[in-house]
Amino acid sequence: MLAVNHPNGLIDPLFLLCLSPRPVSFLAKAPLFEMPVISWFVKALGSIPVYRRQDGGFDPAKNRQTFERARAILATGGVIAIFPEGASHDDPKMRPLKTGAARIALGAAAIKAAPVGSDGPPLTIVPLGIYYTAKRLFRSSALLYFGEPVSVAPAPLKPNGEPPSDAVHAVTDRIEQALNDVTLQADEHEALALVTRAEEVFSSEDPGAAERLVDKFELRRRFMAGYATLRTHAPERLEAITGRITRYETELREAGLDPQTLRPAGPRGARQVGETTKALGILILGLPLALIGAIVNYPAYRMVGFIATGLSRGDEGIVATIKLIAGALLFPLAWIVVALAVGFSFGALAGVGALVLAPISGYVALLVFERLDDLRAGARAALVSRFQRWGYLRLVAERTAIREEILQLAADFEA
């Protein structure tokens, strides 16, 4: 069984399915099976409905069938995934866990312990943390963080087939602790934001120190532990480093600089020149196709953003889900409209070519304009370094000083 936190709606199970080495069956709340469009996705994923009291029309008998089906999958060596918080949300920390995961696991463990299945491997619950750098933004980064498995020992079931309450609560507590070890949490959003900002300042000083997302995630977890310590034992030092980071970011923003392009003084190396030349070559070659892709796909792109902003009503946890569904409908529609227009104007063969070219050109446009943004940021940094050299070097020095202060704080409060 995979026990997963749930920060991003329908994106969470899809992300897991893309990277899971084995087929996974999901437990999902019953109302999703009745929603237009979403119900198709949920059923296509082979999900199992869970009936909750707050959804109306609650029938415990239906959940018994759900639990029996989930336990049967586990007892035969299958994999199920459950979101024990019960719902997707945008809170900075996990919500109290429901007991369903423990009840299913204990029931399946009892089945596996029966004589017929006694030779099978023990049932385990694998905690899985899903982490997004910016969960509402297209093409931002995401991480699946697997923790240490939690073994579930069989417990005698009651006559109604339910495990004993003390065993259920004990397993639920173990799942919660295991999920705490693989997720980034805080008491408020401001703390998470500060840790993110501190990590970005820290890592941009030495980009090679945390190139992988998992390294950045681990660094942010350590920063969060340090934040909690400072807030309790040295709030004045926490306030001081927070103010210093804020001032640095303000000056960086006013200079129009990206922290990743802020580099110590020194000659441009052959590698950097080669990378810039390569990027320019890609832009020159790909720009014509990228322009076509932008013209064809931009209206649908803007419409997706407009729909997501309107329907989400500020709920960050469902923005990406709405974008996914709207994009899956609007982009193919835009491609078909373009293909029909080209086909009527220049013939059927041209229309087919337009239908093939529309999504390809859109992807090329993404790559080209992302690379163009990188080059623009690098060019801006080069200009500031050349014509506002004192201010540029002062920002480099301030970033180094902030990093050293963070390291000193860690040394002062190291256990």
Legacy VTK file of the C-alpha trace (Angstrom):
# vtk DataFile Version 3.0
C-alpha trace
ASCII
DATASET POLYDATA
POINTS 415 float
0.000 0.000 0.000
1.193 3.503 -0.870
0.159 6.165 1.657
0.443 9.530 -0.094
-0.012 13.166 0.895
-2.474 15.045 -1.304
-1.507 18.629 -2.224
-2.595 18.874 -5.865
-5.895 17.251 -6.799
-5.983 14.983 -9.843
-2.339 15.769 -10.646
-1.145 13.681 -7.678
-2.424 10.273 -8.891
-1.452 11.017 -12.495
2.068 11.955 -11.422
2.345 8.761 -9.395
1.076 6.637 -12.284
3.679 8.121 -14.623
6.548 6.994 -12.372
5.230 3.917 -10.585
7.098 0.736 -11.563
3.937 -1.347 -10.943
0.216 -0.962 -11.710
-1.576 0.960 -8.952
-5.252 1.076 -7.966
-6.376 4.270 -6.234
-8.969 4.880 -3.575
-10.880 8.057 -4.480
-13.860 9.835 -2.953
-17.168 8.732 -4.468
-18.339 12.167 -5.777
-15.481 12.143 -8.295
-17.153 9.219 -10.051
-20.186 11.418 -10.815
-18.390 14.553 -12.083
-18.315 15.300 -15.821
-14.925 14.663 -17.435
-13.241 13.930 -14.088
-15.272 10.728 -13.728
-13.746 9.484 -16.982
-10.218 10.029 -15.652
-11.013 8.424 -12.309
-12.564 5.323 -13.855
-9.779 5.042 -16.432
-7.276 4.891 -13.558
-9.073 1.861 -12.122
-9.950 3.733 -8.943
-12.057 2.330 -6.103
-14.788 4.656 -4.700
-14.720 5.627 -1.021
-17.962 6.888 0.528
-17.602 9.668 3.113
-20.145 10.982 5.616
-19.772 14.588 4.456
-20.635 13.747 0.836
-24.307 12.955 1.496
-26.131 9.674 1.001
-23.545 7.912 3.160
-23.998 4.144 3.263
-21.545 2.153 5.420
-22.385 -1.010 3.478
-20.848 0.462 0.319
-17.592 1.163 2.136
-17.464 -2.414 3.358
-17.486 -3.478 -0.276
-14.758 -0.917 -1.011
-12.583 -2.216 1.811
-13.124 -5.824 0.770
-12.071 -5.034 -2.792
-8.962 -3.130 -1.637
-7.993 -5.876 0.796
-8.368 -8.498 -1.922
-6.011 -6.556 -4.217
-3.414 -6.297 -1.465
-3.786 -9.911 -0.371
-3.053 -11.110 -3.914
0.123 -9.025 -4.227
-1.361 -5.970 -5.905
-0.683 -2.316 -5.075
-3.193 0.281 -3.962
-2.599 3.952 -3.245
-4.579 5.895 -0.700
-4.555 9.538 0.338
-5.144 9.171 4.088
-5.835 12.882 4.605
-9.145 12.254 2.841
-9.054 15.236 0.462
-6.706 17.406 -1.548
-5.899 20.738 0.113
-3.579 23.732 0.118
-2.727 23.763 3.826
0.958 24.195 4.745
0.896 20.951 6.752
-0.883 17.623 6.514
-4.386 17.294 7.862
-5.217 14.644 10.514
-5.231 11.235 8.860
-8.349 9.144 8.416
-8.268 5.562 9.675
-9.221 3.945 6.376
-5.645 3.139 5.346
-4.950 1.321 8.617
-8.258 -0.565 8.518
-7.633 -1.770 4.971
-4.034 -2.717 5.731
-4.895 -4.661 8.894
-7.716 -6.474 7.114
-5.455 -7.399 4.213
-2.719 -8.516 6.616
-5.203 -10.809 8.345
-6.198 -12.333 5.005
-2.546 -12.876 4.041
-1.915 -14.514 7.415
-4.643 -17.091 6.814
-3.424 -20.586 5.882
-4.216 -20.101 2.195
-1.984 -17.037 1.906
0.525 -17.704 4.628
3.422 -18.122 2.194
3.102 -14.619 0.740
5.329 -11.658 1.664
4.243 -9.471 4.603
2.056 -6.471 3.856
3.848 -3.131 3.962
2.750 0.498 3.766
5.167 2.710 1.843
4.962 6.426 2.755
5.174 8.623 -0.322
5.629 12.373 -0.208
4.705 14.430 -3.282
6.452 17.783 -3.465
5.939 20.548 -6.045
8.181 23.578 -6.448
5.203 25.573 -7.818
2.200 23.308 -8.138
0.002 25.670 -10.162
2.642 26.588 -12.760
3.031 24.716 -16.026
6.403 22.938 -16.414
7.500 23.526 -12.822
9.299 20.677 -11.032
7.881 17.879 -8.887
9.318 15.117 -6.712
8.142 11.703 -5.508
9.888 10.962 -2.210
9.598 7.343 -1.040
10.164 6.639 2.651
10.957 3.570 4.699
8.205 0.903 4.487
5.992 0.282 7.501
5.327 -3.415 8.103
1.813 -4.322 9.205
1.452 -7.307 11.530
-1.854 -9.193 11.316
-4.361 -8.630 14.128
-7.444 -10.751 14.922
-10.508 -9.288 13.235
-13.818 -8.663 14.978
-16.877 -10.727 13.993
-17.920 -7.875 11.638
-14.580 -8.156 9.826
-13.132 -4.933 11.280
-9.719 -4.826 13.028
-9.539 -3.784 16.706
-9.564 -0.026 17.393
-6.243 0.025 19.256
-4.454 -1.631 16.327
-6.099 0.803 13.870
-4.953 3.856 15.836
-1.451 2.434 16.286
-1.006 1.837 12.540
-2.512 5.252 11.714
0.024 6.913 14.039
2.858 5.029 12.338
1.622 6.120 8.900
1.438 9.742 10.060
4.988 9.656 11.401
6.249 8.017 8.217
4.571 10.707 6.076
6.021 13.430 8.277
9.461 12.079 7.357
8.886 12.464 3.586
6.990 15.770 3.382
7.823 19.440 3.866
5.428 20.994 6.385
5.031 24.137 8.455
2.466 25.748 10.729
1.850 28.556 8.256
2.468 29.390 4.600
4.826 32.224 5.538
7.275 29.761 7.086
7.310 27.627 3.938
7.830 30.720 1.807
10.747 31.896 3.960
12.420 28.478 3.826
12.014 28.414 0.038
13.541 31.872 -0.289
16.442 30.996 2.008
17.185 27.802 0.095
17.170 29.658 -3.231
19.627 32.244 -1.918
21.787 29.522 -0.396
21.810 27.310 -3.503
22.348 30.104 -6.026
25.659 30.900 -4.326
26.894 27.420 -5.284
24.601 26.003 -8.044
26.438 22.689 -8.077
25.727 22.065 -4.386
22.056 21.200 -4.931
21.472 20.474 -8.591
18.934 17.703 -8.072
15.444 18.476 -6.817
15.774 15.839 -4.103
18.839 17.689 -2.769
16.929 20.962 -2.717
14.046 19.229 -0.949
16.355 17.801 1.723
17.956 21.220 2.165
14.565 22.836 2.653
13.637 20.208 5.231
16.807 21.023 7.170
16.033 24.724 6.884
12.536 24.088 8.205
13.970 22.300 11.244
16.325 25.246 11.757
13.440 27.687 11.397
11.513 25.907 14.166
14.587 26.004 16.427
15.243 29.704 15.821
11.600 30.657 16.335
11.704 28.975 19.753
15.195 29.792 20.991
16.410 32.849 19.046
13.497 34.753 17.454
15.611 37.910 17.167
18.170 36.112 14.983
15.361 34.661 12.867
13.954 38.144 12.368
17.387 39.486 11.456
18.139 36.863 8.777
14.590 37.209 7.410
15.027 40.965 7.031
18.412 40.533 5.397
17.040 38.062 2.824
14.110 40.393 2.096
16.400 43.381 1.497
18.660 41.317 -0.758
15.708 40.088 -2.820
14.330 43.629 -3.134
17.652 44.974 -4.429
17.984 42.031 -6.799
14.488 42.632 -8.156
15.075 46.370 -8.578
18.223 45.576 -10.569
16.204 43.232 -12.792
18.442 40.280 -11.955
17.773 36.584 -11.477
19.680 34.983 -8.555
20.790 32.132 -10.824
22.544 34.578 -13.183
24.369 36.397 -10.384
27.969 35.221 -10.676
31.219 36.260 -8.984
33.550 38.438 -11.034
35.796 36.554 -13.440
36.487 35.913 -17.101
33.859 34.209 -19.215
34.927 30.620 -19.609
34.948 28.697 -22.854
32.123 26.501 -21.554
29.863 29.482 -20.888
30.608 30.967 -24.319
29.906 27.585 -25.914
26.591 27.233 -24.099
25.532 30.722 -25.182
26.476 30.016 -28.799
24.541 26.749 -28.744
21.485 28.479 -27.289
21.608 31.158 -29.976
21.837 28.482 -32.663
18.776 26.705 -31.312
16.864 29.985 -31.225
17.766 30.897 -34.802
16.850 27.475 -36.163
13.704 26.996 -34.092
12.277 30.516 -34.127
10.219 30.231 -37.365
8.465 27.058 -36.177
8.129 28.529 -32.672
6.339 31.576 -34.045
3.853 29.333 -35.838
3.351 27.346 -32.643
2.766 30.506 -30.626
0.160 31.823 -33.074
-1.698 28.496 -33.169
-1.573 27.619 -29.476
-1.521 30.916 -27.609
-5.313 31.529 -27.694
-5.967 28.124 -26.109
-3.145 28.704 -23.619
-4.664 32.000 -22.479
-8.151 30.516 -22.313
-6.931 27.668 -20.089
-5.413 30.169 -17.673
-8.582 32.268 -17.667
-10.788 29.243 -16.941
-8.492 27.952 -14.184
-8.367 31.364 -12.473
-12.143 31.741 -12.611
-13.140 28.261 -11.489
-10.509 27.785 -8.784
-11.544 30.949 -6.896
-8.167 31.206 -5.228
-7.905 27.524 -4.262
-4.316 26.654 -5.191
-4.999 22.933 -4.743
-7.259 22.631 -7.789
-5.714 25.109 -10.258
-3.470 22.509 -11.912
-6.333 19.991 -12.150
-8.550 22.530 -13.897
-5.702 23.477 -16.235
-5.133 19.824 -17.101
-8.785 19.173 -17.931
-9.273 22.464 -19.797
-6.044 21.979 -21.742
-6.971 18.406 -22.697
-10.148 19.802 -24.257
-9.123 23.184 -25.675
-5.755 22.425 -27.260
-6.992 19.529 -29.457
-9.997 21.684 -30.363
-7.673 24.507 -31.449
-5.591 22.090 -33.533
-8.690 20.725 -35.243
-9.999 24.224 -36.027
-6.648 25.219 -37.550
-6.471 21.979 -39.559
-9.995 22.503 -40.924
-9.224 26.100 -41.878
-6.033 25.087 -43.672
-7.756 22.117 -45.289
-10.586 24.199 -46.718
-8.113 26.789 -48.014
-5.312 24.597 -49.388
-6.645 21.071 -49.626
-7.005 17.955 -47.458
-3.288 17.063 -47.488
-2.370 20.516 -46.174
-5.017 20.163 -43.495
-3.542 16.861 -42.306
-0.086 18.436 -42.252
-1.425 21.338 -40.173
-3.006 18.894 -37.709
0.365 17.163 -37.246
2.357 20.389 -37.138
0.151 22.256 -34.623
1.144 20.322 -31.457
4.764 19.907 -32.591
5.139 23.625 -33.240
3.586 24.345 -29.849
6.223 22.233 -28.111
8.999 23.902 -30.093
7.586 27.292 -29.064
7.827 26.258 -25.407
11.461 25.245 -25.750
12.473 28.291 -27.753
10.773 30.882 -25.554
12.081 29.254 -22.378
15.600 29.392 -23.816
14.968 32.983 -24.883
14.038 33.873 -21.295
17.285 32.313 -20.081
19.329 34.282 -22.615
17.511 37.509 -21.734
18.263 36.991 -18.037
21.906 36.242 -18.794
22.214 39.287 -21.041
20.662 41.506 -18.356
23.156 40.187 -15.786
26.051 40.824 -18.183
24.915 44.420 -18.784
24.477 45.163 -15.080
27.860 43.592 -14.348
29.470 45.760 -17.029
27.779 49.141 -16.458
26.740 48.952 -12.774
29.674 46.957 -11.568
29.825 48.201 -7.986
26.168 47.406 -7.340
26.491 44.015 -9.021
29.521 43.001 -6.953
27.810 44.230 -3.783
24.874 41.901 -4.461
27.269 39.006 -5.040
29.008 39.784 -1.754
25.712 40.106 0.120
24.535 36.725 -1.124
27.792 35.165 0.058
27.389 36.846 3.453
23.827 35.538 3.804
24.982 32.015 3.003
27.749 32.281 5.587
25.286 33.575 8.178
22.975 30.613 7.534
25.895 28.232 7.981
26.860 30.019 11.206
23.302 29.708 12.527
23.380 25.993 11.769
26.689 25.624 13.608
25.461 27.598 16.638
22.311 25.497 17.087
23.620 22.131 15.941
22.474 19.385 18.312
LINES 1 416
415 0 1 2 3 4 5 6 7 8 9 10 11 12 13 14 15 16 17 18 19 20 21 22 23 24 25 26 27 28 29 30 31 32 33 34 35 36 37 38 39 40 41 42 43 44 45 46 47 48 49 50 51 52 53 54 55 56 57 58 59 60 61 62 63 64 65 66 67 68 69 70 71 72 73 74 75 76 77 78 79 80 81 82 83 84 85 86 87 88 89 90 91 92 93 94 95 96 97 98 99 100 101 102 103 104 105 106 107 108 109 110 111 112 113 114 115 116 117 118 119 120 121 122 123 124 125 126 127 128 129 130 131 132 133 134 135 136 137 138 139 140 141 142 143 144 145 146 147 148 149 150 151 152 153 154 155 156 157 158 159 160 161 162 163 164 165 166 167 168 169 170 171 172 173 174 175 176 177 178 179 180 181 182 183 184 185 186 187 188 189 190 191 192 193 194 195 196 197 198 199 200 201 202 203 204 205 206 207 208 209 210 211 212 213 214 215 216 217 218 219 220 221 222 223 224 225 226 227 228 229 230 231 232 233 234 235 236 237 238 239 240 241 242 243 244 245 246 247 248 249 250 251 252 253 254 255 256 257 258 259 260 261 262 263 264 265 266 267 268 269 270 271 272 273 274 275 276 277 278 279 280 281 282 283 284 285 286 287 288 289 290 291 292 293 294 295 296 297 298 299 300 301 302 303 304 305 306 307 308 309 310 311 312 313 314 315 316 317 318 319 320 321 322 323 324 325 326 327 328 329 330 331 332 333 334 335 336 337 338 339 340 341 342 343 344 345 346 347 348 349 350 351 352 353 354 355 356 357 358 359 360 361 362 363 364 365 366 367 368 369 370 371 372 373 374 375 376 377 378 379 380 381 382 383 384 385 386 387 388 389 390 391 392 393 394 395 396 397 398 399 400 401 402 403 404 405 406 407 408 409 410 411 412 413 414
